[in-house]
């Protein structure tokens, strides 16, 4: 289903929600109504003018980036190496959230979250190494990716640009 079809259906739903319900289309071709058989007589068409403000559509990603993570604990820091590949378009940008799971000094599980952004001007992969403070006497259990996005800054990449 295309974005236009989704928006069209959403608009129809919204209009019917404002008006109450969808028009009753349960009459048969022979003109049977809720009170029994009757002749079909077209009546005047009633037009209602409705003024409404529609919310802006939420931004949607227009590319798909692959993000790979490697991590290692170094005393009170987590070393995270991130590699970002995007074959959809050359110049692009995005963001993501890292979720680090640790066991604190008491053995309790804790979750740390870090938001990151990225951008590139060409079709080459991006690799970054960052250190995150996780505290003293803790064990780093896992690092995972959550909530990534990607936006193209120009036309989609051609096969020559991504090789």
Secondary structure as UniProt FT lines:
FT   HELIX           3..19
FT   TURN            29..30
FT   STRAND          32..33
FT   TURN            34..35
FT   STRAND          36..37
FT   STRAND          65..74
FT   TURN            75..76
FT   STRAND          77..86
FT   STRAND          92..103
FT   TURN            105..106
FT   STRAND          109..120
FT   STRAND          126..133
FT   TURN            136..137
FT   STRAND          139..152
FT   HELIX           159..162
//
